[in-house]
Amino acid sequence: MANLRKRGLTTAVICSGPFMKLGQAQARVFGVPDLPLLLIPHPLGGVSIEQVQARAEVAVPLFVKLVQERAGA
């Protein structure tokens, strides 16, 4: 993702809670400290497909908005 961001493409990463700090740290390490990260509930493993789908229905519009804001749309 960092390489795509460095090439000027609009990018974002989806992270669940326990991985947010790791995502922020890696974004800094890879030279893209402004990489947008979208926080979603943890965990995804061990939950029903319906629960994952419900989370996606919340996350997708937020993700689209985040990417559009960063792209200047």
mmCIF file of the N, C-alpha and C atoms, coordinates in Angstrom:
data_MODEL
# 
_entry.id   MODEL 
# 
loop_
_atom_site.group_PDB 
_atom_site.id 
_atom_site.type_symbol 
_atom_site.label_atom_id 
_atom_site.label_alt_id 
_atom_site.label_comp_id 
_atom_site.label_asym_id 
_atom_site.label_entity_id 
_atom_site.label_seq_id 
_atom_site.pdbx_PDB_ins_code 
_atom_site.Cartn_x 
_atom_site.Cartn_y 
_atom_site.Cartn_z 
_atom_site.occupancy 
_atom_site.B_iso_or_equiv 
_atom_site.pdbx_formal_charge 
_atom_site.auth_seq_id 
_atom_site.auth_comp_id 
_atom_site.auth_asym_id 
_atom_site.auth_atom_id 
_atom_site.pdbx_PDB_model_num 
ATOM 1   N N  . MET A 1 1  ? 0.821   -1.178  0.000  1.00 0.00 ? 1  MET A N  1 
ATOM 2   C CA . MET A 1 1  ? 0.000   0.000   0.000  1.00 0.00 ? 1  MET A CA 1 
ATOM 3   C C  . MET A 1 1  ? 0.873   1.252   0.000  1.00 0.00 ? 1  MET A C  1 
ATOM 4   N N  . ALA A 1 2  ? 1.952   1.202   0.745  1.00 0.00 ? 2  ALA A N  1 
ATOM 5   C CA . ALA A 1 2  ? 2.845   2.367   0.817  1.00 0.00 ? 2  ALA A CA 1 
ATOM 6   C C  . ALA A 1 2  ? 3.396   2.725   -0.559 1.00 0.00 ? 2  ALA A C  1 
ATOM 7   N N  . ASN A 1 3  ? 3.776   1.730   -1.330 1.00 0.00 ? 3  ASN A N  1 
ATOM 8   C CA . ASN A 1 3  ? 4.316   1.996   -2.662 1.00 0.00 ? 3  ASN A CA 1 
ATOM 9   C C  . ASN A 1 3  ? 3.269   2.635   -3.566 1.00 0.00 ? 3  ASN A C  1 
ATOM 10  N N  . LEU A 1 4  ? 2.028   2.174   -3.466 1.00 0.00 ? 4  LEU A N  1 
ATOM 11  C CA . LEU A 1 4  ? 0.964   2.776   -4.268 1.00 0.00 ? 4  LEU A CA 1 
ATOM 12  C C  . LEU A 1 4  ? 0.750   4.229   -3.865 1.00 0.00 ? 4  LEU A C  1 
ATOM 13  N N  . ARG A 1 5  ? 0.771   4.475   -2.564 1.00 0.00 ? 5  ARG A N  1 
ATOM 14  C CA . ARG A 1 5  ? 0.594   5.844   -2.054 1.00 0.00 ? 5  ARG A CA 1 
ATOM 15  C C  . ARG A 1 5  ? 1.725   6.754   -2.549 1.00 0.00 ? 5  ARG A C  1 
ATOM 16  N N  . LYS A 1 6  ? 2.946   6.234   -2.496 1.00 0.00 ? 6  LYS A N  1 
ATOM 17  C CA . LYS A 1 6  ? 4.100   7.020   -2.952 1.00 0.00 ? 6  LYS A CA 1 
ATOM 18  C C  . LYS A 1 6  ? 4.024   7.329   -4.440 1.00 0.00 ? 6  LYS A C  1 
ATOM 19  N N  . ARG A 1 7  ? 3.332   6.497   -5.195 1.00 0.00 ? 7  ARG A N  1 
ATOM 20  C CA . ARG A 1 7  ? 3.170   6.722   -6.635 1.00 0.00 ? 7  ARG A CA 1 
ATOM 21  C C  . ARG A 1 7  ? 2.039   7.692   -6.940 1.00 0.00 ? 7  ARG A C  1 
ATOM 22  N N  . GLY A 1 8  ? 1.403   8.193   -5.893 1.00 0.00 ? 8  GLY A N  1 
ATOM 23  C CA . GLY A 1 8  ? 0.354   9.188   -6.079 1.00 0.00 ? 8  GLY A CA 1 
ATOM 24  C C  . GLY A 1 8  ? -1.049  8.641   -6.151 1.00 0.00 ? 8  GLY A C  1 
ATOM 25  N N  . LEU A 1 9  ? -1.210  7.336   -5.966 1.00 0.00 ? 9  LEU A N  1 
ATOM 26  C CA . LEU A 1 9  ? -2.549  6.757   -5.997 1.00 0.00 ? 9  LEU A CA 1 
ATOM 27  C C  . LEU A 1 9  ? -3.255  6.988   -4.666 1.00 0.00 ? 9  LEU A C  1 
ATOM 28  N N  . THR A 1 10 ? -4.548  7.157   -4.715 1.00 0.00 ? 10 THR A N  1 
ATOM 29  C CA . THR A 1 10 ? -5.339  7.310   -3.504 1.00 0.00 ? 10 THR A CA 1 
ATOM 30  C C  . THR A 1 10 ? -5.489  5.940   -2.865 1.00 0.00 ? 10 THR A C  1 
ATOM 31  N N  . THR A 1 11 ? -5.064  5.834   -1.619 1.00 0.00 ? 11 THR A N  1 
ATOM 32  C CA . THR A 1 11 ? -5.096  4.556   -0.924 1.00 0.00 ? 11 THR A CA 1 
ATOM 33  C C  . THR A 1 11 ? -5.579  4.752   0.500  1.00 0.00 ? 11 THR A C  1 
ATOM 34  N N  . ALA A 1 12 ? -5.993  3.656   1.102  1.00 0.00 ? 12 ALA A N  1 
ATOM 35  C CA . ALA A 1 12 ? -6.365  3.624   2.515  1.00 0.00 ? 12 ALA A CA 1 
ATOM 36  C C  . ALA A 1 12 ? -6.269  2.175   2.964  1.00 0.00 ? 12 ALA A C  1 
ATOM 37  N N  . VAL A 1 13 ? -6.178  1.991   4.260  1.00 0.00 ? 13 VAL A N  1 
ATOM 38  C CA . VAL A 1 13 ? -6.059  0.654   4.833  1.00 0.00 ? 13 VAL A CA 1 
ATOM 39  C C  . VAL A 1 13 ? -7.139  0.477   5.883  1.00 0.00 ? 13 VAL A C  1 
ATOM 40  N N  . ILE A 1 14 ? -7.727  -0.699  5.917  1.00 0.00 ? 14 ILE A N  1 
ATOM 41  C CA . ILE A 1 14 ? -8.727  -1.038  6.915  1.00 0.00 ? 14 ILE A CA 1 
ATOM 42  C C  . ILE A 1 14 ? -8.047  -1.869  7.999  1.00 0.00 ? 14 ILE A C  1 
ATOM 43  N N  . CYS A 1 15 ? -8.180  -1.430  9.255  1.00 0.00 ? 15 CYS A N  1 
ATOM 44  C CA . CYS A 1 15 ? -7.551  -2.115  10.394 1.00 0.00 ? 15 CYS A CA 1 
ATOM 45  C C  . CYS A 1 15 ? -8.575  -2.334  11.494 1.00 0.00 ? 15 CYS A C  1 
ATOM 46  N N  . SER A 1 16 ? -8.492  -3.480  12.152 1.00 0.00 ? 16 SER A N  1 
ATOM 47  C CA . SER A 1 16 ? -9.286  -3.649  13.367 1.00 0.00 ? 16 SER A CA 1 
ATOM 48  C C  . SER A 1 16 ? -8.459  -3.119  14.539 1.00 0.00 ? 16 SER A C  1 
ATOM 49  N N  . GLY A 1 17 ? -9.126  -2.871  15.639 1.00 0.00 ? 17 GLY A N  1 
ATOM 50  C CA . GLY A 1 17 ? -8.533  -2.198  16.782 1.00 0.00 ? 17 GLY A CA 1 
ATOM 51  C C  . GLY A 1 17 ? -7.122  -2.606  17.168 1.00 0.00 ? 17 GLY A C  1 
ATOM 52  N N  . PRO A 1 18 ? -6.861  -3.892  17.400 1.00 0.00 ? 18 PRO A N  1 
ATOM 53  C CA . PRO A 1 18 ? -5.528  -4.287  17.840 1.00 0.00 ? 18 PRO A CA 1 
ATOM 54  C C  . PRO A 1 18 ? -4.416  -4.031  16.824 1.00 0.00 ? 18 PRO A C  1 
ATOM 55  N N  . PHE A 1 19 ? -4.784  -3.770  15.580 1.00 0.00 ? 19 PHE A N  1 
ATOM 56  C CA . PHE A 1 19 ? -3.787  -3.576  14.531 1.00 0.00 ? 19 PHE A CA 1 
ATOM 57  C C  . PHE A 1 19 ? -3.608  -2.112  14.121 1.00 0.00 ? 19 PHE A C  1 
ATOM 58  N N  . MET A 1 20 ? -4.362  -1.222  14.746 1.00 0.00 ? 20 MET A N  1 
ATOM 59  C CA . MET A 1 20 ? -4.296  0.188   14.363 1.00 0.00 ? 20 MET A CA 1 
ATOM 60  C C  . MET A 1 20 ? -2.919  0.790   14.641 1.00 0.00 ? 20 MET A C  1 
ATOM 61  N N  . LYS A 1 21 ? -2.370  0.565   15.826 1.00 0.00 ? 21 LYS A N  1 
ATOM 62  C CA . LYS A 1 21 ? -1.046  1.122   16.138 1.00 0.00 ? 21 LYS A CA 1 
ATOM 63  C C  . LYS A 1 21 ? 0.013   0.545   15.215 1.00 0.00 ? 21 LYS A C  1 
ATOM 64  N N  . LEU A 1 22 ? -0.088  -0.725  14.894 1.00 0.00 ? 22 LEU A N  1 
ATOM 65  C CA . LEU A 1 22 ? 0.846   -1.350  13.960 1.00 0.00 ? 22 LEU A CA 1 
ATOM 66  C C  . LEU A 1 22 ? 0.718   -0.692  12.587 1.00 0.00 ? 22 LEU A C  1 
ATOM 67  N N  . GLY A 1 23 ? -0.502  -0.466  12.137 1.00 0.00 ? 23 GLY A N  1 
ATOM 68  C CA . GLY A 1 23 ? -0.710  0.197   10.850 1.00 0.00 ? 23 GLY A CA 1 
ATOM 69  C C  . GLY A 1 23 ? -0.114  1.586   10.821 1.00 0.00 ? 23 GLY A C  1 
ATOM 70  N N  . GLN A 1 24 ? -0.301  2.343   11.906 1.00 0.00 ? 24 GLN A N  1 
ATOM 71  C CA . GLN A 1 24 ? 0.268   3.690   11.989 1.00 0.00 ? 24 GLN A CA 1 
ATOM 72  C C  . GLN A 1 24 ? 1.793   3.643   11.979 1.00 0.00 ? 24 GLN A C  1 
ATOM 73  N N  . ALA A 1 25 ? 2.350   2.707   12.741 1.00 0.00 ? 25 ALA A N  1 
ATOM 74  C CA . ALA A 1 25 ? 3.807   2.590   12.811 1.00 0.00 ? 25 ALA A CA 1 
ATOM 75  C C  . ALA A 1 25 ? 4.380   2.194   11.452 1.00 0.00 ? 25 ALA A C  1 
ATOM 76  N N  . GLN A 1 26 ? 3.753   1.241   10.794 1.00 0.00 ? 26 GLN A N  1 
ATOM 77  C CA . GLN A 1 26 ? 4.272   0.805   9.502  1.00 0.00 ? 26 GLN A CA 1 
ATOM 78  C C  . GLN A 1 26 ? 4.121   1.893   8.447  1.00 0.00 ? 26 GLN A C  1 
ATOM 79  N N  . ALA A 1 27 ? 3.057   2.660   8.520  1.00 0.00 ? 27 ALA A N  1 
ATOM 80  C CA . ALA A 1 27 ? 2.904   3.770   7.582  1.00 0.00 ? 27 ALA A CA 1 
ATOM 81  C C  . ALA A 1 27 ? 4.062   4.751   7.735  1.00 0.00 ? 27 ALA A C  1 
ATOM 82  N N  . ARG A 1 28 ? 4.434   5.043   8.981  1.00 0.00 ? 28 ARG A N  1 
ATOM 83  C CA . ARG A 1 28 ? 5.576   5.949   9.211  1.00 0.00 ? 28 ARG A CA 1 
ATOM 84  C C  . ARG A 1 28 ? 6.867   5.328   8.705  1.00 0.00 ? 28 ARG A C  1 
ATOM 85  N N  . VAL A 1 29 ? 7.106   4.067   9.041  1.00 0.00 ? 29 VAL A N  1 
ATOM 86  C CA . VAL A 1 29 ? 8.337   3.377   8.650  1.00 0.00 ? 29 VAL A CA 1 
ATOM 87  C C  . VAL A 1 29 ? 8.484   3.342   7.130  1.00 0.00 ? 29 VAL A C  1 
ATOM 88  N N  . PHE A 1 30 ? 7.370   3.136   6.438  1.00 0.00 ? 30 PHE A N  1 
ATOM 89  C CA . PHE A 1 30 ? 7.427   3.040   4.979  1.00 0.00 ? 30 PHE A CA 1 
ATOM 90  C C  . PHE A 1 30 ? 7.281   4.390   4.287  1.00 0.00 ? 30 PHE A C  1 
ATOM 91  N N  . GLY A 1 31 ? 7.319   5.472   5.073  1.00 0.00 ? 31 GLY A N  1 
ATOM 92  C CA . GLY A 1 31 ? 7.381   6.798   4.493  1.00 0.00 ? 31 GLY A CA 1 
ATOM 93  C C  . GLY A 1 31 ? 6.064   7.406   4.058  1.00 0.00 ? 31 GLY A C  1 
ATOM 94  N N  . VAL A 1 32 ? 4.955   6.900   4.573  1.00 0.00 ? 32 VAL A N  1 
ATOM 95  C CA . VAL A 1 32 ? 3.643   7.476   4.244  1.00 0.00 ? 32 VAL A CA 1 
ATOM 96  C C  . VAL A 1 32 ? 2.842   7.700   5.531  1.00 0.00 ? 32 VAL A C  1 
ATOM 97  N N  . PRO A 1 33 ? 3.330   8.590   6.389  1.00 0.00 ? 33 PRO A N  1 
ATOM 98  C CA . PRO A 1 33 ? 2.673   8.783   7.681  1.00 0.00 ? 33 PRO A CA 1 
ATOM 99  C C  . PRO A 1 33 ? 1.244   9.304   7.579  1.00 0.00 ? 33 PRO A C  1 
ATOM 100 N N  . ASP A 1 34 ? 0.885   9.840   6.410  1.00 0.00 ? 34 ASP A N  1 
ATOM 101 C CA . ASP A 1 34 ? -0.477  10.339  6.217  1.00 0.00 ? 34 ASP A CA 1 
ATOM 102 C C  . ASP A 1 34 ? -1.417  9.289   5.626  1.00 0.00 ? 34 ASP A C  1 
ATOM 103 N N  . LEU A 1 35 ? -0.973  8.041   5.552  1.00 0.00 ? 35 LEU A N  1 
ATOM 104 C CA . LEU A 1 35 ? -1.806  6.969   5.009  1.00 0.00 ? 35 LEU A CA 1 
ATOM 105 C C  . LEU A 1 35 ? -3.089  6.856   5.833  1.00 0.00 ? 35 LEU A C  1 
ATOM 106 N N  . PRO A 1 36 ? -4.244  7.009   5.212  1.00 0.00 ? 36 PRO A N  1 
ATOM 107 C CA . PRO A 1 36 ? -5.488  6.922   5.967  1.00 0.00 ? 36 PRO A CA 1 
ATOM 108 C C  . PRO A 1 36 ? -5.758  5.489   6.422  1.00 0.00 ? 36 PRO A C  1 
ATOM 109 N N  . LEU A 1 37 ? -6.155  5.361   7.680  1.00 0.00 ? 37 LEU A N  1 
ATOM 110 C CA . LEU A 1 37 ? -6.503  4.065   8.254  1.00 0.00 ? 37 LEU A CA 1 
ATOM 111 C C  . LEU A 1 37 ? -7.944  4.125   8.741  1.00 0.00 ? 37 LEU A C  1 
ATOM 112 N N  . LEU A 1 38 ? -8.727  3.130   8.384  1.00 0.00 ? 38 LEU A N  1 
ATOM 113 C CA . LEU A 1 38 ? -10.121 3.057   8.815  1.00 0.00 ? 38 LEU A CA 1 
ATOM 114 C C  . LEU A 1 38 ? -10.227 1.975   9.882  1.00 0.00 ? 38 LEU A C  1 
ATOM 115 N N  . LEU A 1 39 ? -10.713 2.351   11.038 1.00 0.00 ? 39 LEU A N  1 
ATOM 116 C CA . LEU A 1 39 ? -10.855 1.432   12.161 1.00 0.00 ? 39 LEU A CA 1 
ATOM 117 C C  . LEU A 1 39 ? -12.175 0.677   12.054 1.00 0.00 ? 39 LEU A C  1 
ATOM 118 N N  . ILE A 1 40 ? -12.095 -0.651  12.130 1.00 0.00 ? 40 ILE A N  1 
ATOM 119 C CA . ILE A 1 40 ? -13.288 -1.494  12.168 1.00 0.00 ? 40 ILE A CA 1 
ATOM 120 C C  . ILE A 1 40 ? -13.249 -2.338  13.438 1.00 0.00 ? 40 ILE A C  1 
ATOM 121 N N  . PRO A 1 41 ? -14.396 -2.857  13.870 1.00 0.00 ? 41 PRO A N  1 
ATOM 122 C CA . PRO A 1 41 ? -14.426 -3.674  15.079 1.00 0.00 ? 41 PRO A CA 1 
ATOM 123 C C  . PRO A 1 41 ? -13.613 -4.962  14.926 1.00 0.00 ? 41 PRO A C  1 
ATOM 124 N N  . HIS A 1 42 ? -13.040 -5.385  16.023 1.00 0.00 ? 42 HIS A N  1 
ATOM 125 C CA . HIS A 1 42 ? -12.275 -6.620  16.097 1.00 0.00 ? 42 HIS A CA 1 
ATOM 126 C C  . HIS A 1 42 ? -13.086 -7.615  16.916 1.00 0.00 ? 42 HIS A C  1 
ATOM 127 N N  . PRO A 1 43 ? -13.020 -8.872  16.647 1.00 0.00 ? 43 PRO A N  1 
ATOM 128 C CA . PRO A 1 43 ? -12.305 -9.562  15.574 1.00 0.00 ? 43 PRO A CA 1 
ATOM 129 C C  . PRO A 1 43 ? -13.214 -9.802  14.381 1.00 0.00 ? 43 PRO A C  1 
ATOM 130 N N  . LEU A 1 44 ? -12.618 -10.256 13.308 1.00 0.00 ? 44 LEU A N  1 
ATOM 131 C CA . LEU A 1 44 ? -13.393 -10.741 12.174 1.00 0.00 ? 44 LEU A CA 1 
ATOM 132 C C  . LEU A 1 44 ? -13.436 -12.264 12.180 1.00 0.00 ? 44 LEU A C  1 
ATOM 133 N N  . GLY A 1 45 ? -12.369 -12.868 12.667 1.00 0.00 ? 45 GLY A N  1 
ATOM 134 C CA . GLY A 1 45 ? -12.333 -14.323 12.759 1.00 0.00 ? 45 GLY A CA 1 
ATOM 135 C C  . GLY A 1 45 ? -13.265 -14.808 13.853 1.00 0.00 ? 45 GLY A C  1 
ATOM 136 N N  . GLY A 1 46 ? -13.961 -15.888 13.584 1.00 0.00 ? 46 GLY A N  1 
ATOM 137 C CA . GLY A 1 46 ? -14.811 -16.490 14.599 1.00 0.00 ? 46 GLY A CA 1 
ATOM 138 C C  . GLY A 1 46 ? -16.191 -15.876 14.703 1.00 0.00 ? 46 GLY A C  1 
ATOM 139 N N  . VAL A 1 47 ? -16.512 -14.938 13.809 1.00 0.00 ? 47 VAL A N  1 
ATOM 140 C CA . VAL A 1 47 ? -17.860 -14.373 13.806 1.00 0.00 ? 47 VAL A CA 1 
ATOM 141 C C  . VAL A 1 47 ? -18.602 -14.880 12.572 1.00 0.00 ? 47 VAL A C  1 
ATOM 142 N N  . SER A 1 48 ? -19.905 -14.824 12.630 1.00 0.00 ? 48 SER A N  1 
ATOM 143 C CA . SER A 1 48 ? -20.708 -15.348 11.522 1.00 0.00 ? 48 SER A CA 1 
ATOM 144 C C  . SER A 1 48 ? -20.556 -14.471 10.281 1.00 0.00 ? 48 SER A C  1 
ATOM 145 N N  . ILE A 1 49 ? -20.877 -15.041 9.151  1.00 0.00 ? 49 ILE A N  1 
ATOM 146 C CA . ILE A 1 49 ? -20.815 -14.293 7.889  1.00 0.00 ? 49 ILE A CA 1 
ATOM 147 C C  . ILE A 1 49 ? -21.788 -13.114 7.940  1.00 0.00 ? 49 ILE A C  1 
ATOM 148 N N  . GLU A 1 50 ? -22.900 -13.292 8.638  1.00 0.00 ? 50 GLU A N  1 
ATOM 149 C CA . GLU A 1 50 ? -23.857 -12.202 8.772  1.00 0.00 ? 50 GLU A CA 1 
ATOM 150 C C  . GLU A 1 50 ? -23.270 -11.032 9.572  1.00 0.00 ? 50 GLU A C  1 
ATOM 151 N N  . GLN A 1 51 ? -22.493 -11.351 10.593 1.00 0.00 ? 51 GLN A N  1 
ATOM 152 C CA . GLN A 1 51 ? -21.843 -10.307 11.380 1.00 0.00 ? 51 GLN A CA 1 
ATOM 153 C C  . GLN A 1 51 ? -20.777 -9.574  10.558 1.00 0.00 ? 51 GLN A C  1 
ATOM 154 N N  . VAL A 1 52 ? -20.033 -10.332 9.781  1.00 0.00 ? 52 VAL A N  1 
ATOM 155 C CA . VAL A 1 52 ? -19.028 -9.713  8.907  1.00 0.00 ? 52 VAL A CA 1 
ATOM 156 C C  . VAL A 1 52 ? -19.721 -8.818  7.886  1.00 0.00 ? 52 VAL A C  1 
ATOM 157 N N  . GLN A 1 53 ? -20.811 -9.301  7.322  1.00 0.00 ? 53 GLN A N  1 
ATOM 158 C CA . GLN A 1 53 ? -21.552 -8.521  6.337  1.00 0.00 ? 53 GLN A CA 1 
ATOM 159 C C  . GLN A 1 53 ? -22.105 -7.237  6.963  1.00 0.00 ? 53 GLN A C  1 
ATOM 160 N N  . ALA A 1 54 ? -22.606 -7.326  8.170  1.00 0.00 ? 54 ALA A N  1 
ATOM 161 C CA . ALA A 1 54 ? -23.131 -6.133  8.855  1.00 0.00 ? 54 ALA A CA 1 
ATOM 162 C C  . ALA A 1 54 ? -22.015 -5.116  9.091  1.00 0.00 ? 54 ALA A C  1 
ATOM 163 N N  . ARG A 1 55 ? -20.849 -5.586  9.473  1.00 0.00 ? 55 ARG A N  1 
ATOM 164 C CA . ARG A 1 55 ? -19.715 -4.683  9.672  1.00 0.00 ? 55 ARG A CA 1 
ATOM 165 C C  . ARG A 1 55 ? -19.299 -4.041  8.359  1.00 0.00 ? 55 ARG A C  1 
ATOM 166 N N  . ALA A 1 56 ? -19.316 -4.831  7.288  1.00 0.00 ? 56 ALA A N  1 
ATOM 167 C CA . ALA A 1 56 ? -18.946 -4.306  5.972  1.00 0.00 ? 56 ALA A CA 1 
ATOM 168 C C  . ALA A 1 56 ? -19.931 -3.241  5.517  1.00 0.00 ? 56 ALA A C  1 
ATOM 169 N N  . GLU A 1 57 ? -21.207 -3.431  5.807  1.00 0.00 ? 57 GLU A N  1 
ATOM 170 C CA . GLU A 1 57 ? -22.215 -2.458  5.408  1.00 0.00 ? 57 GLU A CA 1 
ATOM 171 C C  . GLU A 1 57 ? -21.987 -1.111  6.094  1.00 0.00 ? 57 GLU A C  1 
ATOM 172 N N  . VAL A 1 58 ? -21.404 -1.136  7.273  1.00 0.00 ? 58 VAL A N  1 
ATOM 173 C CA . VAL A 1 58 ? -21.052 0.099   7.968  1.00 0.00 ? 58 VAL A CA 1 
ATOM 174 C C  . VAL A 1 58 ? -19.731 0.647   7.430  1.00 0.00 ? 58 VAL A C  1 
ATOM 175 N N  . ALA A 1 59 ? -18.752 -0.231  7.228  1.00 0.00 ? 59 ALA A N  1 
ATOM 176 C CA . ALA A 1 59 ? -17.397 0.194   6.867  1.00 0.00 ? 59 ALA A CA 1 
ATOM 177 C C  . ALA A 1 59 ? -17.272 0.691   5.431  1.00 0.00 ? 59 ALA A C  1 
ATOM 178 N N  . VAL A 1 60 ? -17.955 0.082   4.502  1.00 0.00 ? 60 VAL A N  1 
ATOM 179 C CA . VAL A 1 60 ? -17.767 0.437   3.088  1.00 0.00 ? 60 VAL A CA 1 
ATOM 180 C C  . VAL A 1 60 ? -18.083 1.909   2.814  1.00 0.00 ? 60 VAL A C  1 
ATOM 181 N N  . PRO A 1 61 ? -19.223 2.432   3.267  1.00 0.00 ? 61 PRO A N  1 
ATOM 182 C CA . PRO A 1 61 ? -19.462 3.864   3.011  1.00 0.00 ? 61 PRO A CA 1 
ATOM 183 C C  . PRO A 1 61 ? -18.422 4.767   3.678  1.00 0.00 ? 61 PRO A C  1 
ATOM 184 N N  . LEU A 1 62 ? -17.954 4.396   4.860  1.00 0.00 ? 62 LEU A N  1 
ATOM 185 C CA . LEU A 1 62 ? -16.911 5.172   5.537  1.00 0.00 ? 62 LEU A CA 1 
ATOM 186 C C  . LEU A 1 62 ? -15.608 5.125   4.752  1.00 0.00 ? 62 LEU A C  1 
ATOM 187 N N  . PHE A 1 63 ? -15.285 3.954   4.226  1.00 0.00 ? 63 PHE A N  1 
ATOM 188 C CA . PHE A 1 63 ? -14.075 3.780   3.429  1.00 0.00 ? 63 PHE A CA 1 
ATOM 189 C C  . PHE A 1 63 ? -14.149 4.624   2.157  1.00 0.00 ? 63 PHE A C  1 
ATOM 190 N N  . VAL A 1 64 ? -15.278 4.575   1.486  1.00 0.00 ? 64 VAL A N  1 
ATOM 191 C CA . VAL A 1 64 ? -15.454 5.360   0.254  1.00 0.00 ? 64 VAL A CA 1 
ATOM 192 C C  . VAL A 1 64 ? -15.310 6.840   0.566  1.00 0.00 ? 64 VAL A C  1 
ATOM 193 N N  . LYS A 1 65 ? -15.936 7.303   1.649  1.00 0.00 ? 65 LYS A N  1 
ATOM 194 C CA . LYS A 1 65 ? -15.832 8.708   2.033  1.00 0.00 ? 65 LYS A CA 1 
ATOM 195 C C  . LYS A 1 65 ? -14.387 9.094   2.326  1.00 0.00 ? 65 LYS A C  1 
ATOM 196 N N  . LEU A 1 66 ? -13.683 8.235   3.051  1.00 0.00 ? 66 LEU A N  1 
ATOM 197 C CA . LEU A 1 66 ? -12.284 8.494   3.390  1.00 0.00 ? 66 LEU A CA 1 
ATOM 198 C C  . LEU A 1 66 ? -11.432 8.615   2.129  1.00 0.00 ? 66 LEU A C  1 
ATOM 199 N N  . VAL A 1 67 ? -11.602 7.707   1.202  1.00 0.00 ? 67 VAL A N  1 
ATOM 200 C CA . VAL A 1 67 ? -10.821 7.726   -0.031 1.00 0.00 ? 67 VAL A CA 1 
ATOM 201 C C  . VAL A 1 67 ? -11.183 8.950   -0.878 1.00 0.00 ? 67 VAL A C  1 
ATOM 202 N N  . GLN A 1 68 ? -12.467 9.277   -0.942 1.00 0.00 ? 68 GLN A N  1 
ATOM 203 C CA . GLN A 1 68 ? -12.886 10.442  -1.718 1.00 0.00 ? 68 GLN A CA 1 
ATOM 204 C C  . GLN A 1 68 ? -12.319 11.735  -1.119 1.00 0.00 ? 68 GLN A C  1 
ATOM 205 N N  . GLU A 1 69 ? -12.325 11.841  0.205  1.00 0.00 ? 69 GLU A N  1 
ATOM 206 C CA . GLU A 1 69 ? -11.771 13.026  0.857  1.00 0.00 ? 69 GLU A CA 1 
ATOM 207 C C  . GLU A 1 69 ? -10.296 13.178  0.536  1.00 0.00 ? 69 GLU A C  1 
ATOM 208 N N  . ARG A 1 70 ? -9.575  12.077  0.553  1.00 0.00 ? 70 ARG A N  1 
ATOM 209 C CA . ARG A 1 70 ? -8.133  12.117  0.281  1.00 0.00 ? 70 ARG A CA 1 
ATOM 210 C C  . ARG A 1 70 ? -7.847  12.392  -1.185 1.00 0.00 ? 70 ARG A C  1 
ATOM 211 N N  . ALA A 1 71 ? -8.777  12.001  -2.051 1.00 0.00 ? 71 ALA A N  1 
ATOM 212 C CA . ALA A 1 71 ? -8.579  12.219  -3.486 1.00 0.00 ? 71 ALA A CA 1 
ATOM 213 C C  . ALA A 1 71 ? -9.040  13.605  -3.911 1.00 0.00 ? 71 ALA A C  1 
ATOM 214 N N  . GLY A 1 72 ? -9.707  14.308  -2.991 1.00 0.00 ? 72 GLY A N  1 
ATOM 215 C CA . GLY A 1 72 ? -10.205 15.637  -3.322 1.00 0.00 ? 72 GLY A CA 1 
ATOM 216 C C  . GLY A 1 72 ? -11.473 15.613  -4.137 1.00 0.00 ? 72 GLY A C  1 
ATOM 217 N N  . ALA A 1 73 ? -12.201 14.495  -4.059 1.00 0.00 ? 73 ALA A N  1 
ATOM 218 C CA . ALA A 1 73 ? -13.450 14.381  -4.841 1.00 0.00 ? 73 ALA A CA 1 
ATOM 219 C C  . ALA A 1 73 ? -14.574 15.157  -4.214 1.00 0.00 ? 73 ALA A C  1 
# 
